[in-house]
């Protein structure tokens, strides 16, 4: 009887149950309550926007992506997240184009999943913000017949959508920034205000985020540091002049703060790998959001804040990298160099 050969292989030798498709599917399932709340609030237009952005994200993955990459679910999540950041009345061809750009230029051009520097969904939205600034800042009012479209979703490509002024309204951030009109915290928390498809029911997004944190599919330090920095910075300003600056609760529950902090900033590829780096990363996002919202030209700043901090992730990983076990510290290395230099001089 032949003895079994010795098999040598690299670690890890014990494989965990989690895989990329499993993680992506869990994240996608956690988004279903958010999607349901969006469709309940904005009607069929929200569903159409989500479908268009998702199809736009899946197409370049199918055409250019690596064989089998469509099965990992990353393009599907990118399309859904992008759709949640768009106005429900936006023309569908624009949402499709945003999803296509997000995957093609935010992921595939870098080499595929795990190699992109910026969040693809936010990069797709940044493209739409630059290319179609009017369409992406036209917000429908809530209420009215559920089956009614919230805008000219079926406008032809490269044609101006027909928007009726009476059906549009400002978001809570826009109302406060340009008219100093506050919105009640309850309306923001339960999602009964105008805004993007995913700016609905902050409490649902928080519960879904707790599920992902419990599953260890996101680093809880990132959203906590975003919330804490935003709350503290805004709280100081609010205490100085409550008539001029918004309350910290308003800043937390308005706009894309919840969706961005829970689902965008915690992207495993574009966020730091060290815990200290995550704290710094989240604090930087929170600080930038407050600066842009209060002193910038735009009422919202979550997208640009996350993309800006994405660029610093490699530097944060390098600066916060823990010391290798058994390796000398920097102080010890400097002391050794000084001792060697004194020995050479003598």
Residue pairs with C-beta under 8 A, 6 or more apart in sequence:
20 72
20 73
20 74
20 113
21 71
21 72
21 73
23 217
23 268
24 72
24 73
24 74
24 76
24 77
25 73
26 212
26 215
26 217
27 77
27 212
27 217
27 263
28 73
28 76
28 77
28 80
30 208
30 211
30 212
31 77
31 80
31 81
31 84
31 208
31 263
33 204
33 207
33 208
34 84
34 198
34 200
34 201
34 204
34 205
34 208
34 259
35 46
35 50
35 80
35 84
37 191
37 200
37 201
37 204
38 46
38 50
38 84
38 88
38 197
38 198
38 200
39 46
39 47
40 200
41 142
41 191
41 192
41 200
41 201
42 88
42 140
42 142
42 150
42 197
42 200
43 88
43 145
43 146
43 147
43 148
43 149
43 150
44 147
44 149
45 88
45 89
45 140
45 149
45 150
45 151
45 153
46 83
46 88
46 150
46 197
48 92
48 153
49 83
49 86
49 87
49 88
49 90
49 92
49 95
49 153
49 197
50 79
50 80
50 83
50 84
50 197
51 83
52 83
52 92
52 93
52 95
52 96
52 99
53 79
53 80
53 82
53 83
53 86
53 95
53 96
53 98
53 99
53 124
54 76
54 79
54 80
54 83
54 99
55 79
55 96
55 99
56 79
56 95
56 96
56 97
56 98
56 99
56 100
56 101
56 102
56 103
57 75
57 76
57 78
57 79
57 82
57 99
57 100
57 102
57 103
57 120
57 124
58 70
58 75
58 76
58 79
58 99
58 103
59 99
59 100
60 100
60 103
60 104
60 108
61 69
61 70
61 75
61 103
61 108
62 70
64 104
64 108
65 75
65 108
65 112
66 112
69 75
69 112
69 113
72 113
74 107
74 113
75 103
75 107
77 121
78 99
78 102
78 103
78 106
78 107
78 120
78 121
78 124
79 99
79 102
79 103
79 121
81 121
81 198
81 259
81 263
81 264
82 95
82 98
82 99
82 102
82 121
82 124
82 125
83 95
83 99
83 197
83 198
84 196
84 197
84 198
84 259
85 121
85 122
85 125
85 196
85 197
85 198
85 256
85 259
85 303
86 95
86 98
86 125
86 128
86 136
86 196
86 197
87 135
87 136
87 137
87 138
87 139
87 140
87 150
87 151
87 195
87 196
87 197
88 140
88 150
88 151
88 196
88 197
89 138
89 139
89 140
89 149
89 150
89 151
89 152
89 153
89 161
89 163
89 167
89 168
90 132
90 135
90 136
90 138
90 151
90 153
91 135
91 151
91 152
91 153
91 154
91 155
91 157
91 161
92 153
92 154
93 155
93 156
93 157
94 128
94 132
94 135
94 136
95 128
97 127
97 128
97 131
98 124
98 125
98 127
98 128
99 124
100 124
101 123
101 124
101 127
101 128
102 120
102 121
102 122
102 123
102 124
102 125
102 127
103 120
103 124
105 123
105 127
106 116
106 118
106 119
106 120
106 121
106 123
106 124
107 113
107 116
107 120
110 116
110 117
113 269
114 269
115 269
116 269
116 270
117 270
117 310
117 311
117 313
117 314
118 270
118 307
118 310
118 311
119 264
119 267
119 270
119 306
119 307
119 310
121 264
122 260
122 264
122 303
122 306
122 307
123 307
125 136
125 303
126 303
126 304
126 307
128 135
128 136
129 136
129 303
135 161
138 151
138 163
138 168
139 168
139 169
139 170
139 171
139 174
139 194
139 195
140 150
140 151
140 167
140 168
140 169
140 194
141 167
141 168
141 169
141 194
142 192
142 193
142 194
150 167
151 161
151 163
151 167
152 161
152 162
152 163
155 161
155 162
169 194
170 178
170 179
170 194
171 193
171 194
171 195
171 199
171 254
171 255
171 299
171 300
172 182
172 183
172 187
172 188
172 193
172 194
172 195
172 250
172 254
172 255
173 254
173 255
173 293
173 299
173 300
174 299
175 181
175 182
175 183
176 182
176 183
176 246
176 250
176 254
176 299
177 293
177 299
178 299
180 243
180 244
182 246
182 247
182 250
183 193
183 250
183 254
185 247
185 249
185 250
185 253
187 193
188 202
188 249
188 250
188 253
188 254
189 201
189 202
189 203
189 253
190 201
190 202
190 203
191 199
191 200
191 201
191 202
191 204
193 199
195 255
196 256
198 205
198 256
198 259
199 254
199 255
199 256
199 259
202 252
202 253
202 258
205 258
205 259
205 262
205 263
206 258
206 262
208 262
209 218
209 223
209 261
209 262
209 263
212 218
212 262
212 266
213 220
218 262
218 266
218 268
219 266
219 271
219 275
219 278
221 275
221 278
221 279
221 282
222 261
222 265
222 266
222 271
222 278
222 281
222 282
223 261
223 262
223 265
223 266
223 282
224 282
225 278
225 279
225 280
225 281
225 282
225 283
225 286
226 257
226 261
226 265
226 282
226 283
226 285
226 286
226 289
227 252
227 261
227 286
228 283
228 286
229 282
229 283
229 285
229 286
229 287
229 290
230 248
230 251
230 252
230 257
230 286
230 289
230 290
231 248
231 251
231 252
232 248
233 286
233 287
233 290
234 245
234 246
234 247
234 248
234 251
234 290
235 248
237 245
237 290
237 294
238 245
238 246
238 247
238 248
245 294
246 254
246 293
246 294
251 257
251 289
251 290
251 293
252 258
255 293
255 299
255 300
255 302
256 264
256 300
256 302
256 303
257 289
257 302
260 285
260 302
260 303
260 305
260 306
261 282
261 285
261 302
264 302
264 306
265 271
265 281
265 282
265 285
265 306
265 309
270 310
270 313
271 278
271 281
271 313
272 278
272 280
272 281
272 313
272 316
272 317
272 320
273 317
274 316
274 317
274 320
274 321
274 322
276 320
277 313
277 316
277 317
277 319
277 320
280 316
280 320
281 309
281 312
281 313
281 316
284 305
284 308
284 309
284 312
285 302
285 305
285 306
285 309
286 305
288 301
288 304
288 305
288 308
288 309
289 301
289 302
289 305
290 301
291 301
292 298
292 300
292 301
292 304
292 305
293 299
293 300
293 301
298 304
323 329
328 336
